[in-house]
């Protein structure tokens, strides 16, 4: 099951990625084996995720979210927490 996700890093920045195993990917980020960006900003917290039918959809959505401004990402994150 492919997912697109947003992590909040310890410095308050956001990291966007995609994976087929959300739980395992979060563990790898927090153990320092995730992306280079998150390694220096541990711990990270999962603040948003979306399920997709195909991996290509998840990758496409990741790309679209990465292009959003911080304020737009926060609106997206806050919509799911309501």
N, CA, C and O atoms as CSV, one atom per row, in Angstrom:
chain,resi,resn,atom,element,x,y,z
A,1,UNK,N,N,0.841,-1.181,0.000
A,1,UNK,CA,C,0.000,0.000,0.000
A,1,UNK,C,C,0.886,1.244,0.000
A,1,UNK,O,O,1.563,1.500,0.995
A,2,UNK,N,N,0.904,1.999,-1.047
A,2,UNK,CA,C,1.738,3.200,-1.098
A,2,UNK,C,C,1.118,4.390,-0.358
A,2,UNK,O,O,-0.089,4.628,-0.417
A,3,UNK,N,N,1.968,5.108,0.323
A,3,UNK,CA,C,1.559,6.285,1.083
A,3,UNK,C,C,2.456,7.465,0.724
A,3,UNK,O,O,3.626,7.292,0.380
A,4,UNK,N,N,1.898,8.644,0.810
A,4,UNK,CA,C,2.665,9.889,0.812
A,4,UNK,C,C,2.542,10.417,2.236
A,4,UNK,O,O,1.469,10.343,2.835
A,5,UNK,N,N,3.636,10.949,2.780
A,5,UNK,CA,C,3.607,11.372,4.169
A,5,UNK,C,C,4.407,12.655,4.380
A,5,UNK,O,O,5.261,13.022,3.573
A,6,UNK,N,N,4.101,13.325,5.493
A,6,UNK,CA,C,4.857,14.494,5.931
A,6,UNK,C,C,5.314,14.240,7.355
A,6,UNK,O,O,4.524,13.829,8.205
A,7,UNK,N,N,6.588,14.484,7.613
A,7,UNK,CA,C,7.160,14.398,8.944
A,7,UNK,C,C,7.478,15.795,9.441
A,7,UNK,O,O,7.868,16.663,8.660
A,8,UNK,N,N,7.315,16.013,10.733
A,8,UNK,CA,C,7.812,17.248,11.330
A,8,UNK,C,C,9.084,16.885,12.065
A,8,UNK,O,O,9.093,15.993,12.914
A,9,UNK,N,N,10.162,17.585,11.733
A,9,UNK,CA,C,11.459,17.335,12.339
A,9,UNK,C,C,11.588,18.113,13.646
A,9,UNK,O,O,10.791,19.008,13.930
A,10,UNK,N,N,12.601,17.761,14.433
A,10,UNK,CA,C,12.782,18.396,15.736
A,10,UNK,C,C,13.046,19.890,15.633
A,10,UNK,O,O,12.800,20.626,16.588
A,11,UNK,N,N,13.543,20.351,14.492
A,11,UNK,CA,C,13.777,21.789,14.306
A,11,UNK,C,C,12.544,22.518,13.768
A,11,UNK,O,O,12.603,23.715,13.486
A,12,UNK,N,N,11.424,21.794,13.626
A,12,UNK,CA,C,10.181,22.390,13.157
A,12,UNK,C,C,9.987,22.343,11.655
A,12,UNK,O,O,8.918,22.705,11.163
A,13,UNK,N,N,10.987,21.908,10.919
A,13,UNK,CA,C,10.863,21.819,9.460
A,13,UNK,C,C,10.052,20.577,9.084
A,13,UNK,O,O,9.841,19.678,9.899
A,14,UNK,N,N,9.607,20.554,7.832
A,14,UNK,CA,C,8.823,19.430,7.324
A,14,UNK,C,C,9.619,18.656,6.284
A,14,UNK,O,O,10.387,19.229,5.511
A,15,UNK,N,N,9.421,17.348,6.280
A,15,UNK,CA,C,10.015,16.465,5.284
A,15,UNK,C,C,8.878,15.683,4.649
A,15,UNK,O,O,8.026,15.148,5.357
A,16,UNK,N,N,8.853,15.611,3.338
A,16,UNK,CA,C,7.819,14.872,2.614
A,16,UNK,C,C,8.442,13.689,1.884
A,16,UNK,O,O,9.506,13.817,1.277
A,17,UNK,N,N,7.780,12.544,1.945
A,17,UNK,CA,C,8.273,11.360,1.257
A,17,UNK,C,C,7.128,10.432,0.888
A,17,UNK,O,O,5.955,10.748,1.089
A,18,UNK,N,N,7.496,9.279,0.343
A,18,UNK,CA,C,6.500,8.258,0.034
A,18,UNK,C,C,7.092,6.898,0.391
A,18,UNK,O,O,8.312,6.732,0.419
A,19,UNK,N,N,6.229,5.935,0.659
A,19,UNK,CA,C,6.670,4.604,1.055
A,19,UNK,C,C,5.533,3.609,0.859
A,19,UNK,O,O,4.381,3.998,0.670
A,20,UNK,N,N,5.866,2.329,0.905
A,20,UNK,CA,C,4.834,1.294,0.885
A,20,UNK,C,C,4.601,0.733,2.286
A,20,UNK,O,O,3.633,0.003,2.500
A,21,UNK,N,N,5.472,1.059,3.243
A,21,UNK,CA,C,5.327,0.603,4.628
A,21,UNK,C,C,5.575,1.797,5.549
A,21,UNK,O,O,6.714,2.091,5.913
A,22,UNK,N,N,4.513,2.465,5.913
A,22,UNK,CA,C,4.600,3.710,6.672
A,22,UNK,C,C,5.260,3.517,8.033
A,22,UNK,O,O,6.116,4.312,8.423
A,23,UNK,N,N,4.875,2.479,8.751
A,23,UNK,CA,C,5.433,2.236,10.083
A,23,UNK,C,C,6.938,1.968,10.024
A,23,UNK,O,O,7.703,2.524,10.812
A,24,UNK,N,N,7.353,1.123,9.098
A,24,UNK,CA,C,8.782,0.802,8.956
A,24,UNK,C,C,9.582,2.029,8.526
A,24,UNK,O,O,10.706,2.239,8.983
A,25,UNK,N,N,9.002,2.827,7.653
A,25,UNK,CA,C,9.709,4.025,7.175
A,25,UNK,C,C,9.896,5.031,8.305
A,25,UNK,O,O,10.959,5.643,8.412
A,26,UNK,N,N,8.889,5.212,9.143
A,26,UNK,CA,C,9.005,6.118,10.279
A,26,UNK,C,C,10.096,5.631,11.238
A,26,UNK,O,O,10.885,6.430,11.743
A,27,UNK,N,N,10.136,4.331,11.483
A,27,UNK,CA,C,11.175,3.766,12.346
A,27,UNK,C,C,12.558,3.993,11.753
A,27,UNK,O,O,13.500,4.311,12.479
A,28,UNK,N,N,12.687,3.833,10.446
A,28,UNK,CA,C,14.004,4.028,9.821
A,28,UNK,C,C,14.435,5.490,9.896
A,28,UNK,O,O,15.615,5.777,10.099
A,29,UNK,N,N,13.494,6.413,9.736
A,29,UNK,CA,C,13.839,7.826,9.891
A,29,UNK,C,C,14.333,8.095,11.309
A,29,UNK,O,O,15.374,8.726,11.491
A,30,UNK,N,N,13.602,7.625,12.307
A,30,UNK,CA,C,13.947,7.921,13.694
A,30,UNK,C,C,15.177,7.175,14.201
A,30,UNK,O,O,15.746,7.549,15.227
A,31,UNK,N,N,15.589,6.135,13.504
A,31,UNK,CA,C,16.810,5.429,13.889
A,31,UNK,C,C,18.035,5.994,13.180
A,31,UNK,O,O,19.149,5.510,13.381
A,32,UNK,N,N,17.832,7.016,12.350
A,32,UNK,CA,C,18.955,7.627,11.644
A,32,UNK,C,C,19.278,6.972,10.317
A,32,UNK,O,O,20.255,7.347,9.669
A,33,UNK,N,N,18.484,6.004,9.899
A,33,UNK,CA,C,18.722,5.316,8.629
A,33,UNK,C,C,17.802,5.825,7.529
A,33,UNK,O,O,17.787,5.280,6.425
A,34,UNK,N,N,17.040,6.862,7.824
A,34,UNK,CA,C,16.126,7.427,6.834
A,34,UNK,C,C,16.886,8.336,5.886
A,34,UNK,O,O,18.029,8.052,5.527
A,35,UNK,N,N,16.273,9.393,5.496
A,35,UNK,CA,C,16.907,10.314,4.558
A,35,UNK,C,C,18.019,11.109,5.231
A,35,UNK,O,O,18.054,11.243,6.454
A,36,UNK,N,N,18.906,11.622,4.429
A,36,UNK,CA,C,19.994,12.454,4.933
A,36,UNK,C,C,19.438,13.699,5.617
A,36,UNK,O,O,19.979,14.153,6.626
A,37,UNK,N,N,18.360,14.248,5.069
A,37,UNK,CA,C,17.762,15.456,5.637
A,37,UNK,C,C,17.298,15.231,7.074
A,37,UNK,O,O,17.544,16.071,7.939
A,38,UNK,N,N,16.635,14.113,7.335
A,38,UNK,CA,C,16.086,13.890,8.673
A,38,UNK,C,C,17.127,13.421,9.685
A,38,UNK,O,O,16.914,13.570,10.888
A,39,UNK,N,N,18.235,12.865,9.236
A,39,UNK,CA,C,19.251,12.346,10.163
A,39,UNK,C,C,19.723,13.382,11.168
A,39,UNK,O,O,19.939,13.062,12.337
A,40,UNK,N,N,19.881,14.607,10.727
A,40,UNK,CA,C,20.359,15.659,11.617
A,40,UNK,C,C,19.253,16.414,12.321
A,40,UNK,O,O,19.510,17.419,12.984
A,41,UNK,N,N,18.024,15.942,12.185
A,41,UNK,CA,C,16.874,16.658,12.745
A,41,UNK,C,C,15.970,15.712,13.535
A,41,UNK,O,O,14.747,15.850,13.513
A,42,UNK,N,N,16.564,14.775,14.214
A,42,UNK,CA,C,15.805,13.772,14.966
A,42,UNK,C,C,15.391,14.299,16.327
A,42,UNK,O,O,16.074,15.166,16.872
A,43,UNK,N,N,14.299,13.810,16.896
A,43,UNK,CA,C,13.378,12.844,16.305
A,43,UNK,C,C,12.398,13.508,15.350
A,43,UNK,O,O,12.221,14.726,15.354
A,44,UNK,N,N,11.776,12.684,14.543
A,44,UNK,CA,C,10.746,13.178,13.627
A,44,UNK,C,C,9.400,12.610,14.051
A,44,UNK,O,O,9.326,11.545,14.663
A,45,UNK,N,N,8.339,13.334,13.717
A,45,UNK,CA,C,6.981,12.930,14.060
A,45,UNK,C,C,6.134,12.902,12.795
A,45,UNK,O,O,6.171,13.838,11.995
A,46,UNK,N,N,5.385,11.846,12.618
A,46,UNK,CA,C,4.468,11.739,11.483
A,46,UNK,C,C,3.285,12.665,11.737
A,46,UNK,O,O,2.567,12.506,12.724
A,47,UNK,N,N,3.081,13.635,10.843
A,47,UNK,CA,C,1.994,14.594,11.038
A,47,UNK,C,C,0.921,14.516,9.948
A,47,UNK,O,O,-0.144,15.118,10.090
A,48,UNK,N,N,1.188,13.784,8.867
A,48,UNK,CA,C,0.227,13.704,7.772
A,48,UNK,C,C,0.559,12.504,6.902
A,48,UNK,O,O,1.730,12.194,6.678
A,49,UNK,N,N,-0.482,11.827,6.409
A,49,UNK,CA,C,-0.275,10.764,5.422
A,49,UNK,C,C,-1.521,10.601,4.575
A,49,UNK,O,O,-2.633,10.929,4.988
A,50,UNK,N,N,-1.298,10.085,3.378
A,50,UNK,CA,C,-2.367,9.774,2.421
A,50,UNK,C,C,-2.098,8.390,1.847
A,50,UNK,O,O,-0.949,8.030,1.594
A,51,UNK,N,N,-3.145,7.626,1.645
A,51,UNK,CA,C,-3.051,6.331,0.986
A,51,UNK,C,C,-3.309,6.518,-0.503
A,51,UNK,O,O,-4.144,7.332,-0.897
A,52,UNK,N,N,-2.586,5.761,-1.331
A,52,UNK,CA,C,-2.777,5.811,-2.786
A,52,UNK,C,C,-2.921,4.396,-3.338
A,52,UNK,O,O,-2.446,3.431,-2.738
A,53,UNK,N,N,-3.567,4.288,-4.464
A,53,UNK,CA,C,-3.761,2.988,-5.102
A,53,UNK,C,C,-2.493,2.487,-5.788
A,53,UNK,O,O,-2.229,1.285,-5.818
A,54,UNK,N,N,-1.711,3.413,-6.339
A,54,UNK,CA,C,-0.511,3.023,-7.084
A,54,UNK,C,C,0.700,3.801,-6.580
A,54,UNK,O,O,0.571,4.926,-6.099
A,55,UNK,N,N,1.878,3.189,-6.696
A,55,UNK,CA,C,3.122,3.853,-6.295
A,55,UNK,C,C,3.346,5.132,-7.089
A,55,UNK,O,O,3.819,6.131,-6.547
A,56,UNK,N,N,3.011,5.101,-8.347
A,56,UNK,CA,C,3.215,6.289,-9.178
A,56,UNK,C,C,2.367,7.456,-8.678
A,56,UNK,O,O,2.792,8.609,-8.758
A,57,UNK,N,N,1.184,7.171,-8.169
A,57,UNK,CA,C,0.344,8.232,-7.602
A,57,UNK,C,C,0.972,8.810,-6.344
A,57,UNK,O,O,0.946,10.023,-6.134
A,58,UNK,N,N,1.536,7.949,-5.508
A,58,UNK,CA,C,2.193,8.407,-4.277
A,58,UNK,C,C,3.403,9.281,-4.603
A,58,UNK,O,O,3.608,10.314,-3.966
A,59,UNK,N,N,4.198,8.881,-5.578
A,59,UNK,CA,C,5.376,9.674,-5.968
A,59,UNK,C,C,4.965,11.018,-6.560
A,59,UNK,O,O,5.591,12.044,-6.292
A,60,UNK,N,N,3.921,10.999,-7.355
A,60,UNK,CA,C,3.423,12.240,-7.961
A,60,UNK,C,C,2.914,13.201,-6.883
A,60,UNK,O,O,3.169,14.404,-6.942
A,61,UNK,N,N,2.197,12.659,-5.904
A,61,UNK,CA,C,1.668,13.487,-4.818
A,61,UNK,C,C,2.808,14.024,-3.948
A,61,UNK,O,O,2.758,15.170,-3.501
A,62,UNK,N,N,3.832,13.202,-3.707
A,62,UNK,CA,C,5.008,13.663,-2.956
A,62,UNK,C,C,5.618,14.883,-3.639
A,62,UNK,O,O,5.928,15.880,-2.987
A,63,UNK,N,N,5.784,14.796,-4.928
A,63,UNK,CA,C,6.354,15.902,-5.692
A,63,UNK,C,C,5.497,17.157,-5.569
A,63,UNK,O,O,6.027,18.258,-5.418
A,64,UNK,N,N,4.200,17.001,-5.631
A,64,UNK,CA,C,3.294,18.145,-5.531
A,64,UNK,C,C,3.356,18.774,-4.135
A,64,UNK,O,O,3.372,19.999,-4.007
A,65,UNK,N,N,3.391,17.946,-3.095
A,65,UNK,CA,C,3.443,18.474,-1.731
A,65,UNK,C,C,4.765,19.192,-1.486
A,65,UNK,O,O,4.787,20.238,-0.836
A,66,UNK,N,N,5.858,18.650,-1.993
A,66,UNK,CA,C,7.166,19.297,-1.800
A,66,UNK,C,C,7.195,20.705,-2.388
A,66,UNK,O,O,7.945,21.557,-1.912
A,67,UNK,N,N,6.402,20.954,-3.400
A,67,UNK,CA,C,6.382,22.271,-4.041
A,67,UNK,C,C,5.529,23.286,-3.278
A,67,UNK,O,O,5.575,24.481,-3.571
A,68,UNK,N,N,4.753,22.815,-2.301
A,68,UNK,CA,C,3.910,23.724,-1.535
A,68,UNK,C,C,4.744,24.578,-0.590
A,68,UNK,O,O,5.801,24.158,-0.119
A,69,UNK,N,N,4.252,25.784,-0.320
A,69,UNK,CA,C,4.883,26.622,0.700
A,69,UNK,C,C,4.556,26.040,2.070
A,69,UNK,O,O,3.609,25.267,2.212
A,70,UNK,N,N,5.326,26.407,3.055
A,70,UNK,CA,C,5.139,25.914,4.417
A,70,UNK,C,C,3.697,26.132,4.895
A,70,UNK,O,O,3.088,25.240,5.484
A,71,UNK,N,N,3.170,27.318,4.636
A,71,UNK,CA,C,1.810,27.640,5.084
A,71,UNK,C,C,0.789,26.701,4.461
A,71,UNK,O,O,-0.174,26.299,5.114
A,72,UNK,N,N,0.998,26.355,3.206
A,72,UNK,CA,C,0.088,25.440,2.517
A,72,UNK,C,C,0.180,24.029,3.096
A,72,UNK,O,O,-0.828,23.333,3.213
A,73,UNK,N,N,1.397,23.612,3.457
A,73,UNK,CA,C,1.565,22.304,4.093
A,73,UNK,C,C,0.868,22.277,5.442
A,73,UNK,O,O,0.253,21.275,5.806
A,74,UNK,N,N,0.962,23.370,6.183
A,74,UNK,CA,C,0.317,23.426,7.495
A,74,UNK,C,C,-1.204,23.369,7.376
A,74,UNK,O,O,-1.870,22.772,8.221
A,75,UNK,N,N,-1.751,23.981,6.342
A,75,UNK,CA,C,-3.195,23.892,6.106
A,75,UNK,C,C,-3.580,22.444,5.832
A,75,UNK,O,O,-4.574,21.955,6.368
A,76,UNK,N,N,-2.810,21.761,5.012
A,76,UNK,CA,C,-3.053,20.356,4.697
A,76,UNK,C,C,-2.987,19.501,5.968
A,76,UNK,O,O,-3.853,18.656,6.195
A,77,UNK,N,N,-1.971,19.719,6.785
A,77,UNK,CA,C,-1.794,18.962,8.026
A,77,UNK,C,C,-2.951,19.236,8.984
A,77,UNK,O,O,-3.495,18.307,9.582
A,78,UNK,N,N,-3.324,20.493,9.130
A,78,UNK,CA,C,-4.379,20.860,10.072
A,78,UNK,C,C,-5.752,20.361,9.660
A,78,UNK,O,O,-6.597,20.116,10.521
A,79,UNK,N,N,-5.996,20.204,8.372
A,79,UNK,CA,C,-7.284,19.682,7.890
A,79,UNK,C,C,-7.498,18.244,8.369
A,79,UNK,O,O,-8.631,17.844,8.640
A,80,UNK,N,N,-6.441,17.482,8.471
A,80,UNK,CA,C,-6.580,16.087,8.897
A,80,UNK,C,C,-6.697,15.951,10.399
A,80,UNK,O,O,-7.187,14.934,10.889
A,81,UNK,N,N,-6.258,16.953,11.138
A,81,UNK,CA,C,-6.317,16.845,12.603
A,81,UNK,C,C,-7.612,17.389,13.183
A,81,UNK,O,O,-7.817,17.333,14.396
A,82,UNK,N,N,-8.484,17.913,12.339
A,82,UNK,CA,C,-9.759,18.460,12.821
A,82,UNK,C,C,-10.779,17.388,13.074
A,82,UNK,O,O,-11.901,17.688,13.483
